[in-house]
């Protein structure tokens, strides 16, 4: 799944009324569960937004003890012809805060807000909802510290111990978040809602449908995680498939093939060389901009390439950086890794959810299947080791059980998605009789960087306006194009 950058709404995070970064004001046993408190929105939020905090029991089963806040932001419909059913946005990760992507969200300016309220609820454990923030990398003055393992065990233990003083880490699950969402719906006095989820947010969306289908008008799923998707199972296999397809595309494009005539051999050479030992690379210090020498491992190079293929823009640079690395220049890859890790991670909620809902259900032969891929068994090993140190929530009752529902569902997949491929969308659609599956040509986990995406935006708008997939014209997807492959110049 996607890992987030924290830069988008730093102002919101810094000015949160009920949840600060270290959690000192995040939990209470005196706040009233079910209470919705209106607040003044911090400056970075759109000026016409309505901000509030909803309080819920941390332990929803016991319904006593610690009460935690949920940050809620509503962008009200702009016209008097306001529809009764709002659109709830569910972020990915798990661990991304919905309000962090609100400022840049295309739907805000796409016509839907003319008639629909847009609702952003930070999932428990994110943003302003008792955020489970860890510092797995850094400090900034030590650049090499950003080139640690994916989940440094010492830091995992430190974060577990620190967060456990203010949070029961077993209570931050999809099931609890589903019930939180319905509490917010009722508090805002909406009878039914439209739900849009991306990546992990598709799991949250469909589990909401499973439990509260009568309260749902329509659903949009982007990059589907199925009930049989167990992160990080198949991460290596899917990453390899996406990379192979990308390199095949490169050699079919004259400009890319001319610049990198041996790109497949280049890629193999990079990972073969890294099997021997880590390599050195130059990166720019994130503060001073001065060149710093760092060491980067095979696993970290693989991790970086995988994340580059998440977006179409990043994927367009992959042949260039692999070609440079095959000639001994790993700096472009190291720079990409540094920027991503310095911008933030999913942290505690990612572990609370995946350690309860995913890692225990990874198949016994997963390592054997992953072993021959460029990513290898790296993520399996890292997440299993971290989960051995992290408190585990209750086993979900939905594992392996598809959601069967009559609610209209628009399913959108990226053709080259290395995390949630089109096969996931097809699988989910089988038990959703009122669904339509659309595949974005050249699309990754995010379609960022493609041209012609107004086609997808129009499909979403039309679908929600009609409340049905019947008659949706998907022919415009053939006009979507990828950005040109980067072949020279600035890496």
C-alpha positions as CSV (number, residue, x, y, z in Angstrom):
1,X,0.0,0.0,0.0
2,X,0.9,3.7,-0.2
3,X,3.1,5.3,2.4
4,X,2.3,9.0,3.0
5,X,4.2,12.2,3.0
6,X,3.4,14.5,5.9
7,X,4.1,17.8,4.3
8,X,0.7,18.5,2.7
9,X,-1.1,19.9,5.8
10,X,1.7,20.4,8.3
11,X,-0.2,23.5,9.5
12,X,-3.2,21.4,10.4
13,X,-1.1,18.9,12.2
14,X,0.7,21.6,14.2
15,X,-2.5,23.4,15.1
16,X,-4.6,20.5,16.0
17,X,-6.8,21.3,19.0
18,X,-7.2,17.9,20.5
19,X,-4.3,15.8,19.1
20,X,-0.7,17.0,19.2
21,X,2.3,15.1,17.8
22,X,3.4,13.5,21.0
23,X,-0.1,12.7,22.0
24,X,-0.1,14.5,25.4
25,X,-3.6,15.9,24.7
26,X,-4.9,13.1,22.6
27,X,-6.8,10.9,25.0
28,X,-9.2,11.4,28.0
29,X,-11.6,9.5,30.2
30,X,-13.7,12.7,30.8
31,X,-14.7,13.6,27.3
32,X,-18.3,12.6,26.3
33,X,-18.5,9.8,23.6
34,X,-20.8,10.8,20.7
35,X,-20.2,14.5,21.4
36,X,-19.4,16.6,18.3
37,X,-17.6,19.8,19.1
38,X,-17.5,22.6,16.6
39,X,-14.1,24.3,16.3
40,X,-12.4,27.1,14.4
41,X,-10.5,25.7,11.5
42,X,-6.7,26.2,11.4
43,X,-5.4,28.6,8.7
44,X,-4.4,26.0,6.1
45,X,-7.9,24.6,5.8
46,X,-10.1,26.1,3.1
47,X,-11.8,29.2,4.5
48,X,-15.4,27.9,4.0
49,X,-14.7,24.6,5.8
50,X,-16.5,23.5,8.9
51,X,-14.2,21.8,11.4
52,X,-15.2,19.7,14.5
53,X,-14.0,17.0,16.8
54,X,-16.0,13.8,17.5
55,X,-15.3,11.8,20.6
56,X,-15.5,8.0,20.7
57,X,-14.5,5.2,23.0
58,X,-11.1,3.9,22.2
59,X,-12.3,0.4,23.2
60,X,-15.6,0.2,21.4
61,X,-16.4,-3.3,22.8
62,X,-16.0,-2.4,26.4
63,X,-17.3,1.2,25.9
64,X,-15.5,2.5,28.9
65,X,-12.2,4.0,29.7
66,X,-10.2,6.2,27.4
67,X,-12.1,8.4,25.0
68,X,-10.3,9.6,21.8
69,X,-11.0,12.4,19.4
70,X,-11.7,12.1,15.7
71,X,-11.0,15.1,13.5
72,X,-13.8,15.9,11.1
73,X,-13.7,18.5,8.3
74,X,-16.7,19.2,6.1
75,X,-16.5,21.3,2.9
76,X,-20.2,22.3,2.4
77,X,-21.9,22.2,-1.0
78,X,-21.6,25.5,-2.8
79,X,-25.1,25.8,-4.2
80,X,-28.6,25.9,-2.8
81,X,-29.4,22.7,-4.7
82,X,-27.4,20.7,-2.1
83,X,-27.8,16.9,-2.3
84,X,-28.8,15.1,0.8
85,X,-26.0,12.5,0.6
86,X,-22.4,13.7,1.2
87,X,-19.2,12.2,-0.1
88,X,-17.0,10.7,2.6
89,X,-13.3,10.3,1.6
90,X,-11.3,7.4,3.1
91,X,-7.5,7.7,2.9
92,X,-5.0,4.9,2.3
93,X,-2.0,3.5,4.0
94,X,-3.2,2.4,6.4
95,X,-2.1,5.5,8.2
96,X,-2.8,8.4,5.9
97,X,-5.0,11.1,7.4
98,X,-7.9,12.2,5.2
99,X,-7.4,15.9,6.1
100,X,-3.8,15.7,4.8
101,X,-5.0,15.0,1.3
102,X,-7.9,17.4,1.4
103,X,-6.2,20.5,0.1
104,X,-5.0,18.8,-3.1
105,X,-8.0,16.5,-3.7
106,X,-9.2,16.9,-7.3
107,X,-12.9,16.4,-6.2
108,X,-12.9,19.8,-4.4
109,X,-12.7,21.6,-7.8
110,X,-14.3,18.9,-10.0
111,X,-17.9,20.0,-9.9
112,X,-19.1,17.6,-7.2
113,X,-18.9,20.2,-4.5
114,X,-21.5,22.3,-6.2
115,X,-24.1,19.8,-4.9
116,X,-22.4,17.6,-2.4
117,X,-20.9,18.1,1.0
118,X,-17.4,16.7,1.1
119,X,-16.5,15.0,4.4
120,X,-12.9,14.2,5.6
121,X,-12.6,12.1,8.7
122,X,-9.1,11.4,10.1
123,X,-9.2,7.6,10.8
124,X,-8.4,6.8,14.4
125,X,-4.6,6.7,14.8
126,X,-4.0,9.4,12.1
127,X,-3.8,13.1,11.9
128,X,-6.0,14.8,14.5
129,X,-7.5,11.5,15.7
130,X,-5.0,10.4,18.3
131,X,-2.2,10.0,15.8
132,X,0.1,7.0,16.4
133,X,3.2,8.8,15.2
134,X,6.6,7.1,15.2
135,X,10.0,8.3,14.2
136,X,11.6,5.4,12.4
137,X,14.2,7.5,10.5
138,X,16.3,10.5,11.3
139,X,17.3,12.8,13.0
140,X,17.8,15.2,10.0
141,X,21.4,15.9,10.9
142,X,22.3,12.2,10.5
143,X,21.5,11.5,6.8
144,X,22.6,7.9,7.0
145,X,19.9,7.3,9.6
146,X,17.4,7.6,6.7
147,X,18.9,4.5,5.2
148,X,18.0,2.1,8.0
149,X,15.9,-1.0,7.4
150,X,12.3,-0.5,6.4
151,X,11.1,-1.1,10.0
152,X,14.1,-0.7,12.4
153,X,13.3,-3.0,15.3
154,X,14.8,-0.8,18.0
155,X,12.7,2.1,16.8
156,X,9.6,-0.1,16.6
157,X,10.1,-1.1,20.2
158,X,10.7,2.5,21.3
159,X,7.6,3.7,19.5
160,X,5.5,0.8,20.9
161,X,6.5,1.7,24.5
162,X,5.9,5.4,24.0
163,X,2.5,5.1,22.3
164,X,1.3,2.5,24.8
165,X,1.4,5.1,27.5
166,X,-1.5,6.9,25.8
167,X,-3.1,4.3,23.5
168,X,-4.2,0.7,23.5
169,X,-2.6,-0.3,20.3
170,X,-4.9,-3.3,19.9
171,X,-7.9,-1.1,19.4
172,X,-6.8,0.6,16.2
173,X,-8.4,-1.7,13.7
174,X,-10.5,-1.5,10.6
175,X,-13.6,-2.7,12.5
176,X,-13.3,0.0,15.1
177,X,-12.8,2.6,12.4
178,X,-15.9,1.4,10.5
179,X,-18.0,2.1,13.6
180,X,-16.3,5.4,14.1
181,X,-17.4,6.5,10.6
182,X,-21.0,5.6,11.3
183,X,-20.9,7.6,14.5
184,X,-19.7,10.6,12.5
185,X,-22.4,10.1,9.9
186,X,-25.1,10.1,12.6
187,X,-23.6,13.0,14.4
188,X,-23.6,15.0,11.2
189,X,-27.2,13.9,10.6
190,X,-26.7,12.3,7.2
191,X,-29.1,9.5,6.4
192,X,-27.0,8.0,3.6
193,X,-23.5,8.7,2.3
194,X,-21.4,8.2,-0.8
195,X,-18.0,6.6,0.0
196,X,-14.8,7.0,-1.9
197,X,-11.8,4.9,-0.7
198,X,-8.3,4.6,-2.1
199,X,-5.8,1.8,-1.5
200,X,-6.3,0.6,2.1
201,X,-9.3,3.0,2.2
202,X,-11.0,0.5,-0.2
203,X,-10.9,-2.1,2.6
204,X,-12.3,0.4,5.1
205,X,-15.0,1.4,2.5
206,X,-16.1,-2.2,1.8
207,X,-16.1,-3.2,5.5
208,X,-18.4,-0.2,6.1
209,X,-20.6,-1.5,3.3
210,X,-20.6,-5.0,4.8
211,X,-21.8,-3.6,8.2
212,X,-23.9,-0.6,7.2
213,X,-25.0,-1.1,3.6
214,X,-28.4,0.6,4.1
215,X,-26.5,3.8,5.0
216,X,-24.6,3.8,1.7
217,X,-25.8,5.3,-1.6
218,X,-22.7,4.7,-3.8
219,X,-19.1,3.6,-3.5
220,X,-15.9,4.4,-5.5
221,X,-12.9,2.1,-5.0
222,X,-9.5,3.1,-6.3
223,X,-6.7,0.5,-6.1
224,X,-8.7,-2.3,-4.5
225,X,-7.4,-4.3,-1.5
226,X,-9.6,-7.4,-1.3
227,X,-10.5,-9.4,1.8
228,X,-8.0,-12.0,0.7
229,X,-5.2,-9.3,0.3
230,X,-2.8,-9.8,3.1
231,X,-0.1,-7.1,3.2
232,X,2.8,-7.6,2.3
233,X,2.0,-11.0,0.6
234,X,2.8,-10.9,-3.1
235,X,4.5,-7.5,-2.9
236,X,7.5,-8.9,-4.6
237,X,5.6,-10.8,-7.3
238,X,3.4,-7.8,-8.1
239,X,6.4,-5.4,-8.1
240,X,8.3,-7.6,-10.5
241,X,5.3,-7.8,-12.8
242,X,4.9,-4.1,-12.8
243,X,8.6,-3.5,-13.5
244,X,8.8,-6.1,-16.2
245,X,5.8,-4.5,-18.0
246,X,7.3,-1.0,-17.6
247,X,10.6,-2.1,-19.1
248,X,8.8,-3.9,-21.9
249,X,7.0,-0.6,-22.6
250,X,10.3,1.3,-22.6
251,X,11.8,-0.9,-25.3
252,X,8.7,-0.5,-27.4
253,X,9.1,3.3,-27.3
254,X,11.8,4.4,-29.8
255,X,13.1,7.2,-27.6
256,X,13.4,5.1,-24.5
257,X,14.8,2.1,-26.4
258,X,17.4,4.3,-28.1
259,X,18.5,5.8,-24.8
260,X,18.5,2.4,-22.9
261,X,19.0,-0.4,-25.5
262,X,19.9,-2.9,-22.8
263,X,17.6,-1.8,-20.0
264,X,16.5,-5.3,-18.9
265,X,20.2,-6.3,-18.6
266,X,20.9,-3.0,-16.8
267,X,18.2,-3.8,-14.2
268,X,19.5,-7.3,-13.6
269,X,23.1,-6.0,-13.3
270,X,22.0,-3.5,-10.6
271,X,20.5,-6.1,-8.3
272,X,23.2,-8.7,-9.0
273,X,25.9,-6.1,-8.0
274,X,24.0,-5.2,-4.8
275,X,23.8,-8.9,-3.7
276,X,27.6,-8.6,-3.1
277,X,27.5,-5.7,-0.8
278,X,25.9,-2.2,-0.2
279,X,27.1,0.6,-2.4
280,X,28.0,4.2,-1.8
281,X,26.0,7.2,-3.1
282,X,25.9,11.0,-2.9
283,X,22.8,12.7,-1.7
284,X,21.9,16.3,-0.8
285,X,21.5,17.0,2.9
286,X,17.8,17.8,3.4
287,X,18.7,20.9,5.4
288,X,21.9,22.4,4.1
289,X,21.8,20.9,0.6
290,X,25.5,19.9,0.9
291,X,26.5,16.6,-0.7
292,X,26.7,13.7,1.8
293,X,28.1,10.2,1.2
294,X,25.7,7.4,2.3
295,X,25.5,3.6,2.1
296,X,22.5,2.0,0.4
297,X,21.6,-1.7,0.4
298,X,20.0,-4.0,-2.2
299,X,16.8,-4.0,-0.2
300,X,16.6,-0.2,0.0
301,X,17.2,0.1,-3.8
302,X,14.4,-2.4,-4.4
303,X,12.1,-0.6,-2.0
304,X,12.8,2.7,-3.8
305,X,12.2,1.3,-7.3
306,X,8.9,-0.3,-6.1
307,X,7.7,3.0,-4.7
308,X,8.7,4.9,-7.9
309,X,6.4,2.6,-9.9
310,X,3.5,3.6,-7.6
311,X,2.9,6.7,-9.8
312,X,3.1,7.1,-13.5
313,X,5.4,10.1,-13.1
314,X,7.8,8.1,-11.0
315,X,7.6,5.1,-13.2
316,X,8.7,7.2,-16.2
317,X,12.0,7.8,-14.4
318,X,12.7,4.2,-13.6
319,X,14.6,3.2,-16.7
320,X,16.8,6.3,-16.3
321,X,17.8,5.7,-12.7
322,X,18.3,1.9,-13.3
323,X,20.6,2.7,-16.2
324,X,22.6,5.2,-14.1
325,X,22.9,2.6,-11.3
326,X,24.1,0.0,-13.7
327,X,27.0,2.3,-14.4
328,X,27.8,2.9,-10.8
329,X,25.7,6.0,-10.1
330,X,23.2,5.1,-7.3
331,X,22.7,8.8,-6.3
332,X,19.3,9.3,-8.1
333,X,17.9,6.3,-6.4
334,X,19.3,7.3,-3.0
335,X,17.9,10.8,-3.4
336,X,14.5,9.4,-4.1
337,X,14.6,7.2,-1.0
338,X,15.8,10.1,1.2
339,X,13.0,12.4,0.0
340,X,10.3,9.8,0.6
341,X,11.5,8.8,4.1
342,X,12.2,12.4,5.2
343,X,8.6,13.3,4.3
344,X,7.1,10.8,6.8
345,X,5.8,7.3,7.2
346,X,2.5,5.6,8.2
347,X,4.0,4.6,11.5
348,X,2.0,3.1,14.3
349,X,-1.4,2.6,12.7
350,X,0.2,0.8,9.8
351,X,1.5,-1.7,12.3
352,X,-1.6,-1.9,14.4
353,X,-3.7,-2.8,11.4
354,X,-1.4,-5.0,9.4
355,X,-0.2,-6.9,12.4
356,X,-3.8,-7.8,13.3
357,X,-5.4,-8.1,9.8
358,X,-2.6,-9.0,7.3
359,X,0.7,-10.5,8.5
360,X,-0.8,-13.4,10.4
361,X,-2.6,-14.6,7.3
362,X,0.2,-14.5,4.8
363,X,0.4,-17.9,3.2
364,X,3.1,-20.4,4.2
365,X,4.7,-20.5,0.8
366,X,4.8,-16.7,0.3
367,X,8.6,-16.5,0.8
368,X,9.2,-19.1,-1.8
369,X,7.1,-17.2,-4.3
370,X,8.8,-13.8,-3.5
371,X,12.4,-15.1,-3.5
372,X,13.0,-14.8,-7.2
373,X,11.8,-11.2,-7.5
374,X,13.8,-8.0,-7.3
375,X,12.1,-7.1,-4.0
376,X,12.6,-10.6,-2.7
377,X,11.4,-11.5,0.8
378,X,12.4,-8.1,2.3
379,X,9.0,-6.8,3.2
380,X,7.8,-10.1,4.5
381,X,10.8,-10.4,6.8
382,X,10.6,-6.8,8.0
383,X,6.9,-6.8,8.8
384,X,7.0,-10.2,10.5
385,X,9.8,-9.1,12.7
386,X,8.0,-5.8,13.6
387,X,4.7,-7.5,14.3
388,X,6.5,-9.8,16.7
389,X,7.1,-6.7,18.8
390,X,3.7,-4.9,18.3
391,X,0.5,-5.5,20.3
392,X,-2.0,-7.4,18.2
393,X,-5.7,-6.6,18.0
394,X,-8.5,-9.1,17.7
395,X,-8.6,-11.2,14.6
396,X,-11.2,-9.8,12.1
397,X,-14.2,-11.9,11.2
398,X,-14.1,-10.9,7.5
399,X,-10.8,-12.4,6.4
400,X,-11.3,-14.3,3.1
401,X,-15.0,-13.4,3.0
402,X,-16.0,-11.3,0.0
403,X,-18.4,-8.4,0.4
404,X,-21.7,-9.1,-1.2
405,X,-23.8,-6.0,-1.7
406,X,-26.3,-4.4,-4.1
407,X,-25.0,-0.9,-3.6
408,X,-23.6,0.7,-6.9
409,X,-19.8,0.5,-6.9
410,X,-17.4,2.0,-9.4
411,X,-14.0,0.2,-9.3
412,X,-10.9,1.8,-10.7
413,X,-7.5,0.0,-11.2
414,X,-4.2,1.0,-12.6
415,X,-2.9,-1.3,-15.4
416,X,0.6,-1.3,-13.9
417,X,-0.2,-1.0,-10.2
418,X,2.5,-2.8,-8.2
419,X,0.4,-3.1,-5.1
420,X,-3.3,-3.5,-6.0
421,X,-3.5,-4.8,-9.6
422,X,-6.6,-5.0,-11.8
423,X,-7.1,-8.6,-10.8
424,X,-8.1,-7.3,-7.4
425,X,-10.8,-5.1,-8.9
426,X,-12.1,-8.0,-11.0
427,X,-12.2,-10.3,-7.9
428,X,-14.2,-7.8,-5.9
429,X,-16.6,-7.1,-8.7
430,X,-17.7,-10.8,-8.8
431,X,-19.9,-10.4,-5.7
432,X,-21.1,-6.8,-6.4
433,X,-23.8,-7.1,-9.1
434,X,-24.2,-3.4,-9.5
435,X,-20.5,-2.7,-10.1
436,X,-18.3,-1.5,-13.0
437,X,-14.6,-2.1,-13.2
438,X,-12.4,0.4,-15.2
439,X,-8.7,0.0,-15.8
440,X,-6.6,3.1,-16.4
441,X,-4.0,2.4,-19.1
442,X,-0.4,2.9,-17.9
443,X,-1.7,3.7,-14.4
444,X,0.2,2.8,-11.2
445,X,-1.1,2.7,-7.7
446,X,-1.8,6.4,-8.3
447,X,-2.4,7.7,-11.8
448,X,-0.4,10.9,-11.0
449,X,1.5,12.0,-14.1
450,X,-0.9,10.7,-16.7
451,X,-2.6,13.0,-19.2
452,X,-6.3,12.6,-20.0
453,X,-7.3,11.9,-16.5
454,X,-10.3,14.3,-16.8
455,X,-11.9,11.2,-18.3
456,X,-11.8,9.4,-14.9
457,X,-12.9,12.5,-13.1
458,X,-16.0,12.8,-15.4
459,X,-16.8,9.1,-14.8
460,X,-16.7,9.6,-11.0
461,X,-18.9,12.7,-11.2
462,X,-21.4,11.1,-13.5
463,X,-21.5,8.0,-11.4
464,X,-22.2,9.8,-8.2
465,X,-24.8,12.1,-9.8
466,X,-26.7,9.2,-11.3
467,X,-26.2,6.8,-8.4
468,X,-25.7,4.0,-10.9
469,X,-23.1,2.4,-13.1
470,X,-25.7,1.8,-15.9
471,X,-24.9,3.6,-19.1
472,X,-21.5,5.0,-18.0
473,X,-19.4,5.6,-21.1
474,X,-15.8,4.5,-20.4
475,X,-14.6,4.9,-24.0
476,X,-12.5,8.0,-23.0
477,X,-10.0,5.9,-21.1
478,X,-8.4,5.1,-24.5
479,X,-7.2,8.7,-24.6
480,X,-5.2,8.5,-21.4
481,X,-1.4,8.7,-22.0
482,X,1.7,8.2,-19.9
483,X,4.3,11.0,-19.5
484,X,7.3,10.6,-21.8
485,X,10.1,8.4,-20.3
486,X,12.9,10.5,-18.8
487,X,16.0,9.7,-20.9
488,X,18.5,12.4,-19.9
489,X,19.2,15.5,-17.9
490,X,18.2,16.0,-14.3
491,X,17.6,12.7,-12.5
